[in-house]
Protein backbone atom coordinates (compact mmCIF):
# COMPACT_ATOMS: atom_id res chain seq x y z
CA UNK A 1 0.00 0.00 0.00
CA UNK A 2 0.99 3.61 -0.57
CA UNK A 3 -0.06 6.94 0.90
CA UNK A 4 0.04 9.14 -2.19
CA UNK A 5 2.73 11.33 -0.62
CA UNK A 6 5.40 11.34 -3.32
CA UNK A 7 8.85 11.06 -1.74
CA UNK A 8 10.77 12.53 -4.63
CA UNK A 9 11.85 12.27 -8.24
CA UNK A 10 13.91 9.40 -9.69
CA UNK A 11 15.65 9.24 -13.06
CA UNK A 12 15.44 6.39 -15.56
CA UNK A 13 19.03 5.16 -15.87
CA UNK A 14 18.50 2.18 -18.21
CA UNK A 15 15.67 0.74 -20.26
CA UNK A 16 15.36 -2.39 -22.38
CA UNK A 17 12.29 -3.03 -24.51
CA UNK A 18 11.34 -6.64 -25.22
CA UNK A 19 8.21 -8.24 -26.65
CA UNK A 20 5.45 -7.43 -24.17
CA UNK A 21 7.93 -6.29 -21.52
CA UNK A 22 10.07 -3.33 -20.55
CA UNK A 23 12.98 -3.82 -18.16
CA UNK A 24 13.31 -0.53 -16.34
CA UNK A 25 16.10 0.72 -14.10
CA UNK A 26 15.90 3.89 -12.03
CA UNK A 27 18.35 5.77 -9.85
CA UNK A 28 16.90 6.59 -6.44
CA UNK A 29 18.16 9.44 -4.27
CA UNK A 30 20.64 7.96 -1.76
CA UNK A 31 18.49 8.86 1.24
CA UNK A 32 15.74 6.53 -0.04
CA UNK A 33 17.90 3.45 -0.65
CA UNK A 34 17.69 1.89 2.82
CA UNK A 35 16.32 -1.65 3.24
CA UNK A 36 15.84 -2.34 -0.46
CA UNK A 37 14.75 -5.97 -0.99
CA UNK A 38 13.97 -8.18 -3.96
CA UNK A 39 10.22 -8.50 -4.31
CA UNK A 40 9.49 -5.28 -2.45
CA UNK A 41 7.19 -2.68 -3.99
CA UNK A 42 7.89 0.85 -5.15
CA UNK A 43 5.36 3.07 -6.91
CA UNK A 44 6.63 4.85 -10.04
CA UNK A 45 4.22 7.52 -11.26
CA UNK A 46 1.76 5.81 -8.94
CA UNK A 47 2.19 2.36 -10.50
CA UNK A 48 3.05 -0.41 -8.04
CA UNK A 49 6.12 -2.26 -9.35
CA UNK A 50 8.13 -5.15 -7.91
CA UNK A 51 11.90 -4.85 -7.43
CA UNK A 52 13.70 -7.46 -9.55
CA UNK A 53 17.28 -6.26 -8.94
CA UNK A 54 18.97 -3.61 -6.84
CA UNK A 55 22.44 -2.27 -6.22
CA UNK A 56 21.92 1.08 -4.53
CA UNK A 57 21.15 3.59 -5.83
CA UNK A 58 19.98 1.61 -8.88
CA UNK A 59 16.74 -0.38 -8.75
CA UNK A 60 15.25 -2.50 -11.56
CA UNK A 61 11.72 -3.60 -12.44
CA UNK A 62 9.93 -5.62 -15.12
CA UNK A 63 6.93 -3.78 -16.59
CA UNK A 64 4.56 -6.17 -18.36
CA UNK A 65 2.21 -5.54 -21.29
CA UNK A 66 -0.94 -4.91 -19.23
CA UNK A 67 0.80 -2.24 -17.19
CA UNK A 68 2.28 -0.67 -20.32
CA UNK A 69 -1.21 -0.42 -21.86
CA UNK A 70 -2.85 1.20 -18.84
CA UNK A 71 -0.11 3.60 -17.73
CA UNK A 72 2.36 6.15 -19.06
CA UNK A 73 5.38 3.98 -18.20
CA UNK A 74 5.60 2.76 -21.78
CA UNK A 75 6.57 6.26 -22.93
CA UNK A 76 9.57 6.53 -20.60
CA UNK A 77 13.07 6.88 -22.01
CA UNK A 78 16.53 6.94 -20.44
CA UNK A 79 16.76 10.25 -18.61
CA UNK A 80 13.00 10.52 -17.99
CA UNK A 81 11.87 11.62 -14.54
CA UNK A 82 9.28 9.75 -12.48
CA UNK A 83 7.58 10.34 -9.15
CA UNK A 84 8.38 7.59 -6.65
CA UNK A 85 7.10 6.38 -3.31
CA UNK A 86 8.43 3.47 -1.28
CA UNK A 87 5.71 1.19 0.11
CA UNK A 88 4.18 2.33 3.39
CA UNK A 89 5.26 0.62 6.61
CA UNK A 90 3.07 -0.04 9.65
CA UNK A 91 3.21 3.06 11.80
CA UNK A 92 3.84 5.47 8.92
CA UNK A 93 1.83 8.67 8.89
CA UNK A 94 -0.89 8.57 6.22
CA UNK A 95 -0.76 12.13 4.98
CA UNK A 96 -2.62 11.52 1.72
CA UNK A 97 -5.05 8.64 1.25
CA UNK A 98 -4.48 4.90 0.99
CA UNK A 99 -3.57 3.88 -2.54
CA UNK A 100 -2.91 0.46 -4.06
CA UNK A 101 -0.76 1.50 -7.00
CA UNK A 102 -3.25 -0.12 -9.39
CA UNK A 103 -3.78 2.39 -12.20
CA UNK A 104 -7.23 2.58 -13.77
CA UNK A 105 -6.25 4.61 -16.84
CA UNK A 106 -4.42 7.73 -18.01
CA UNK A 107 -5.78 11.28 -18.02
CA UNK A 108 -4.63 13.82 -20.62
CA UNK A 109 -3.48 17.28 -19.59
CA UNK A 110 -5.66 19.97 -21.18
CA UNK A 111 -4.17 23.12 -19.65
CA UNK A 112 -1.55 24.25 -17.15
CA UNK A 113 -1.96 27.69 -15.60
CA UNK A 114 0.14 29.70 -13.16
CA UNK A 115 -2.10 32.60 -11.99
CA UNK A 116 0.68 33.77 -9.65
CA UNK A 117 4.00 32.64 -8.21
CA UNK A 118 2.42 30.41 -5.57
CA UNK A 119 -0.33 28.60 -7.43
CA UNK A 120 -0.59 26.11 -10.26
CA UNK A 121 -3.84 24.88 -11.77
CA UNK A 122 -3.85 21.82 -14.03
CA UNK A 123 -6.93 20.70 -15.96
CA UNK A 124 -7.33 17.17 -17.30
CA UNK A 125 -9.71 15.56 -19.76
CA UNK A 126 -12.02 13.23 -17.85
CA UNK A 127 -11.56 9.60 -18.99
CA UNK A 128 -14.94 8.00 -19.60
CA UNK A 129 -14.07 4.93 -17.52
CA UNK A 130 -13.27 7.11 -14.50
CA UNK A 131 -15.93 9.82 -14.78
CA UNK A 132 -18.34 8.49 -12.15
CA UNK A 133 -15.54 8.21 -9.57
CA UNK A 134 -14.19 11.77 -9.97
CA UNK A 135 -16.11 14.11 -7.68
CA UNK A 136 -15.57 17.76 -6.72
CA UNK A 137 -13.44 17.85 -3.53
CA UNK A 138 -12.92 14.10 -3.82
CA UNK A 139 -9.56 12.32 -3.93
CA UNK A 140 -7.60 10.88 -6.82
CA UNK A 141 -4.07 9.65 -7.36
CA UNK A 142 -2.32 11.41 -10.24
CA UNK A 143 1.14 10.09 -11.14
CA UNK A 144 1.24 8.73 -7.60
CA UNK A 145 0.33 11.95 -5.83
CA UNK A 146 -2.76 12.08 -3.61
CA UNK A 147 -4.68 15.17 -4.70
CA UNK A 148 -8.01 16.79 -3.97
CA UNK A 149 -10.02 17.62 -7.08
CA UNK A 150 -10.90 21.31 -7.28
CA UNK A 151 -13.77 20.55 -9.65
CA UNK A 152 -14.91 17.64 -11.80
CA UNK A 153 -17.54 16.81 -14.39
CA UNK A 154 -17.96 14.45 -17.33
CA UNK A 155 -15.71 16.58 -19.54
CA UNK A 156 -12.81 17.62 -17.33
CA UNK A 157 -11.43 17.92 -13.82
CA UNK A 158 -8.77 20.09 -12.23
CA UNK A 159 -6.32 20.20 -9.35
CA UNK A 160 -4.52 23.09 -7.68
CA UNK A 161 -0.93 22.57 -6.58
CA UNK A 162 1.13 24.35 -3.96
CA UNK A 163 4.85 25.13 -4.46
CA UNK A 164 5.90 22.22 -2.19
CA UNK A 165 4.10 19.72 -4.42
CA UNK A 166 5.65 21.23 -7.54
CA UNK A 167 9.14 21.04 -6.04
CA UNK A 168 8.85 17.37 -4.99
CA UNK A 169 7.18 15.98 -8.11
CA UNK A 170 7.28 16.05 -11.90
CA UNK A 171 4.09 18.13 -12.15
CA UNK A 172 6.08 21.27 -12.96
CA UNK A 173 7.16 19.58 -16.21
CA UNK A 174 3.65 18.80 -17.45
CA UNK A 175 2.45 20.27 -20.73
CA UNK A 176 -0.91 20.04 -22.57
CA UNK A 177 -1.14 16.64 -24.25
CA UNK A 178 0.90 14.81 -21.60
CA UNK A 179 -0.69 11.76 -19.98
CA UNK A 180 -0.69 11.08 -16.25
CA UNK A 181 -1.56 7.86 -14.46
CA UNK A 182 -4.90 7.97 -12.66
CA UNK A 183 -5.91 5.88 -9.66
CA UNK A 184 -9.37 6.62 -8.33
CA UNK A 185 -10.03 6.68 -4.60
CA UNK A 186 -10.97 3.08 -3.67
CA UNK A 187 -13.53 4.17 -1.08
CA UNK A 188 -15.28 6.40 -3.60
CA UNK A 189 -15.20 3.59 -6.15
CA UNK A 190 -16.71 1.11 -3.68
CA UNK A 191 -19.51 3.50 -2.67
CA UNK A 192 -20.39 4.46 -6.25
CA UNK A 193 -20.38 0.84 -7.44
CA UNK A 194 -22.52 -0.26 -4.49
CA UNK A 195 -25.09 2.51 -5.02
CA UNK A 196 -25.26 1.80 -8.76
CA UNK A 197 -25.85 -1.92 -8.15
CA UNK A 198 -28.52 -1.11 -5.57
CA UNK A 199 -30.33 1.26 -7.93
CA UNK A 200 -30.19 -1.29 -10.76
CA UNK A 201 -31.70 -3.96 -8.50
CA UNK A 202 -34.49 -1.59 -7.44
CA UNK A 203 -35.17 -0.61 -11.03
N, C-alpha and C positions, 0 to 999 in steps of 0.2 A: 504494500500500500504506500501511497504518497500523499503529501499534504498540499501540493500545489504551490509551495513556496520555493521558487527556483533558487538554487544555491549558487548559480553562476553560469558562465559561458565556457564551453569546451570547444576545441578546434578539431576538425577531422584531419588526422595525420596520415591515414592510408585508407584506400578503398579498392576493393576488388569485386568486379561484377561477374557473376556466373549465371547460368541458366536458372531462373527462379530464385536467385539468392544474391545478396550483397554482403560481403564480409567487410565490416566497418571497424576502423580503429580511431579512437579519439585520444586526445591528450588532456587529462584532467589537471586543474590547478593542484599544486603539491599539497595544499592544506586539506584537500578532499580525497587523498589517496590512502587513508588509514583503513585497515581491516578489509581490504579488497579480497574477495573470495570467488573462486569459480562457481558458477551457478547462481550467484547473487544478482539482484535486480538493480538497474539504474534506468531512470526515465530520461530519454533524449527527446526534446521537443514534446514532452508529455507521453511518449510511447515507452511502455515497459519493455526493456530488453534484458536478456540474460548474458552475463559475462562468460565468454568462452576462453579468453586468455587475458592475462594481465602481467605487466612488468612496469610498475609505477614509474612515470605517470601515465603510461599508455595502457589502454583498456580496449579489448576487442569484443565484437558482437557479430552474430549471424542474423541478418534481417531477411525473413522469408517472403515469398511472393504475396501472401495475403496482407502482410504488414505494408509491403511496398505499394499495394493497390490502394489501401485506405489512408495512408499517411503521406507526408511530404519528405520522408526519408529517402525515397527513391531519387529525388532531385539533388541530393547532396553531392558535393565534389570535395576533393582534397583542398583544405583551406577554409571550407564552410564552417560557420559558427552554429552551435546548437545550444539551447537551454538544457541544463541537466539538473537532476535531483537524485541524490542517493535515497534508497528505500528508507521509510520511516522505521525507527526503533521504538519499542515499548518505552513509554516515558517521555518521548519527544513531545514538544509543544505543537499542537495542531493550529497553526496560524491561518491556514486557508480553509479548505474543506477536503474531506477524504476523497482520494482519487485512486482509481485502479490502474491507470496507465493503458486502458483499453480504448483506443481511439474509435469514435463512431464514423467520422468523415473529415474532410477538409473544408474550411471556409475561406472564401476569396476576399482579399482586402479590396474595398471599394474606394476608400479615401483615408488619408492621414492628415490631420490638422493640428497645428500648434497655435492656439489662440494667443498664448503668451509664453513666457520663458518657463513657467512652472506647470503647464498642462499640455497633455497630448490626448487627442480624441481620434480613435480609429473606428471606422465603420466597415462592417463585413456584410457580404451577401449571405442571406439566410439559406443554408442547405435545406432542401425539402424534407429530407429524412430526419432533420433535427428540429424543424420549426416548432412542433408542439411542445418541445422541452425547453425552449429558450423564452424566458419570461422576464419582463422588466423587473430589475432589482434582484433577479435570480442569479445563481452561480453557473459558471462554465469554466472548463479548463481549456485554455488557448496556448498551444505550444508549451504545455506543462505548467502554465501559470494560472493559479486560481484567481478568477476575476469576477467582479459583480457587473452585470449588464446594466448599462445606463438606460437603454431602451431596447425594445425588441418587437418585431412584428413578422409577418410572413415574408416580407421582402428583404429586410435588413435588420441588423442589430449593431450596437456600438458599445465601446468600453472607453473609460477615461483613465489615463495612467499618470501616476505621480513621478517625479524625477527619480526617486529611489528605484522604482520598477524599471524605468528606462535604463538606468545605469547597470542593473544586475542581469538584464535579459537582452535578447536580440530584437526586441520590439522597435528600438530606435532605427533599425535597418529596414523595416518593412516599407514597401512601396505598393501602390495600387497594382493589382494583378497577382501579387504574392499569395501563396496558400499557407494557411496555418492549420495545425492539427486541432481538432475539436473533440473534447470529451464532455458530454453533458453530465450534469449533476445526477448521481445515481438515485438520490432520494426523490428528486423531482421526476425523474423517469419512472420510478416505481409508482408514485402517486398518480401521475398522468395515465400510465398504462392501466392501473387498477380502476380508476374512474371510467376510462373509456370502455373497459370490459364490462363494468357494472351497467353502464348506460346501454350498451349493446344488448345485454341480457334482459334489461327492462323493456327495451324496444321490441 
